[in-house]
Amino acid sequence: MNIFVGSLPFSIEEADLRESFEAYGAVDSVKIITDKFTGRSKGFGFVEMPSDEDAQKAIDELNGATVQGRTIVVNKSEPKPEGERRSFNNNRSGSYGGGGNRGGENRGGGNRGGY
């Protein structure tokens, strides 16, 4: 089962998160999501556990727990339906198209007499 873990302290390491979940069973993977430019944690991550039963127990026990002074949110991660995913190229042609390369039409203006 894939588990979402939110409201994580920014200083928590993947090893610490893994340790918290291993108390409930085997852990396949742990991934804390980071900003691709700064490398800083975004405060959430995912834990994958092979046993749904162990994963559910971890969710029940850890949801609302305090980790390094923060109350974390733990629940089953549900994949987003295709239609809800963000697309970064939607509506680009309407707002940015048309008028793009007209810079050469009025170069120099009309005031050239001073040369």
C-alpha positions as CSV (number, residue, x, y, z in Angstrom):
1,M,0.0,0.0,0.0
2,N,1.2,3.5,-0.8
3,I,0.8,5.9,2.1
4,F,0.7,9.7,2.1
5,V,2.4,11.4,5.0
6,G,1.8,15.2,5.3
7,S,2.7,18.1,7.7
8,L,6.2,16.6,8.1
9,P,8.8,18.7,9.9
10,F,11.1,20.1,7.2
11,S,14.1,18.7,9.0
12,I,13.0,15.0,9.0
13,E,15.1,12.6,7.1
14,E,13.9,9.6,5.0
15,A,15.7,7.3,7.4
16,D,13.7,8.7,10.4
17,L,10.4,8.3,8.5
18,R,11.3,4.8,7.6
19,E,12.1,3.9,11.2
20,S,8.7,5.3,12.3
21,F,6.9,3.0,9.9
22,E,9.1,-0.1,10.3
23,A,7.7,-0.3,13.9
24,Y,4.5,-1.6,12.1
25,G,6.0,-3.9,9.5
26,A,8.2,-4.1,6.4
27,V,8.8,-0.9,4.4
28,D,9.5,-1.1,0.7
29,S,10.3,2.5,0.1
30,V,10.3,6.0,1.6
31,K,10.3,9.2,-0.4
32,I,10.2,12.8,1.0
33,I,9.2,15.2,-1.7
34,T,11.7,18.1,-2.1
35,D,11.8,21.3,-4.1
36,K,13.7,20.6,-7.3
37,F,15.5,24.0,-7.1
38,T,16.4,24.4,-3.4
39,G,16.4,20.7,-2.4
40,R,14.4,21.6,0.7
41,S,11.6,19.3,1.9
42,K,8.1,20.3,0.9
43,G,6.8,18.8,4.1
44,F,5.2,15.7,2.7
45,G,6.2,12.3,1.4
46,F,5.2,8.7,0.6
47,V,5.8,5.4,2.3
48,E,5.2,2.1,0.6
49,M,4.5,-1.0,2.6
50,P,4.0,-4.5,1.1
51,S,1.4,-5.6,3.7
52,D,-2.0,-3.7,3.5
53,E,-2.7,-4.9,7.0
54,D,0.5,-3.5,8.4
55,A,0.1,-0.3,6.4
56,Q,-3.5,0.2,7.8
57,K,-2.2,-0.3,11.3
58,A,0.5,2.3,10.7
59,I,-2.0,4.8,9.3
60,D,-4.3,4.2,12.3
61,E,-1.5,4.7,14.8
62,L,0.5,7.5,13.2
63,N,-2.3,9.7,11.8
64,G,-2.4,12.7,14.2
65,A,0.9,11.7,16.0
66,T,3.4,14.4,16.9
67,V,6.8,14.1,15.2
68,Q,9.5,16.7,16.1
69,G,6.8,19.0,17.4
70,R,4.4,18.8,14.4
71,T,1.2,16.8,14.1
72,I,1.5,14.7,11.0
73,V,-1.3,13.5,8.6
74,V,-1.1,9.9,7.5
75,N,-3.5,8.3,5.1
76,K,-3.8,5.9,2.1
77,S,-2.5,7.5,-1.0
78,E,-5.0,7.4,-3.8
79,P,-3.8,8.1,-7.3
80,K,-5.4,11.2,-8.9
81,P,-7.8,10.6,-11.7
82,E,-6.2,11.5,-15.1
83,G,-8.4,14.6,-15.5
84,E,-7.2,16.2,-12.3
85,R,-3.5,16.2,-13.0
86,R,-1.9,19.6,-13.6
87,S,-0.7,20.3,-17.1
88,F,1.7,23.1,-17.6
89,N,1.0,23.7,-21.2
90,N,-2.7,24.3,-21.1
91,N,-4.0,27.5,-22.6
92,R,-0.6,28.7,-23.7
93,S,-1.5,29.3,-27.3
94,G,-4.4,31.6,-26.5
95,S,-2.6,34.0,-24.2
96,Y,0.9,34.0,-25.6
97,G,0.2,33.4,-29.3
98,G,-0.5,36.1,-31.9
99,G,1.6,39.3,-31.6
100,G,4.9,37.6,-30.8
101,N,7.5,38.8,-33.3
102,R,6.7,42.3,-34.4
103,G,9.7,44.0,-33.0
104,G,11.2,45.0,-36.4
105,E,8.3,47.0,-37.7
106,N,8.9,50.3,-35.9
107,R,12.6,50.2,-35.1
108,G,14.3,53.5,-35.1
109,G,11.2,55.6,-34.9
110,G,10.9,58.8,-37.0
111,N,13.5,60.9,-35.3
112,R,16.7,60.2,-37.3
113,G,17.5,63.7,-38.3
114,G,20.2,64.3,-35.7
115,Y,23.0,62.2,-37.4
